[in-house]
Amino acid sequence: MTPVAEGTNIDVRGDKVDCHWEQYGFTVELHSYGFHATRHGYENDIAQRRRSNHIAFSYGDVVNRGPATAGELRELLEEAKAALDRRDI
C-alpha cells in the first residue's frame, strides 16, 4: 500500500487537516514552525492536535527521515485498515 492521501488541506468534520484517508478514518498532520505566522500559532496548533486523534509528523520526519516515515505511515494505515476489517466481522 502506498501512503498517498485522498485529500490534503481539507475540512474533516470542521477541522482543516493536512492529509486524510477517509476509508480508514485516518488523519495525519504535518508540523513545521516555518508554516505558522508566530510561535504562538505553532504552539496553538500542536495543542489542538493533542486533543484530536490525528497522527503528527514533523518537518524532520518528512524531509530528513522520509523513507522511514513513509514506512511508519504504511504500518499505521495497515493497522487502521485491520481495525476497520475487524469491526466488519
URBELTA-V24487 format. One record per backbone hydrogen bond with DSSP energy under -0.5 kcal/mol. CO is the residue of the C=O (numbers start at 1). NH is the residue of the N-H. If there is no record, write none. Layout:
CO,NH  CO,NH
This chain:
1,3  2,4  3,5  7,20  10,12  10,17  11,13  12,15  15,12  17,10  18,9  19,28  20,6  20,7  20,22  21,24  21,25  21,26  22,25  26,21  27,55  28,19  29,31  29,57  31,59  32,35  33,36  38,42  39,43  40,44  41,45  42,46  43,47  44,48  45,49  46,50  47,51  48,51  49,52  55,29  57,31  58,62  59,63  60,64  60,65  65,69  66,70  67,71  68,72  69,73  70,74  71,75  72,76  73,77  74,78  75,79  76,80  77,81  78,82  79,83  80,84  81,85  82,86  83,87  84,88  85,89  86,89
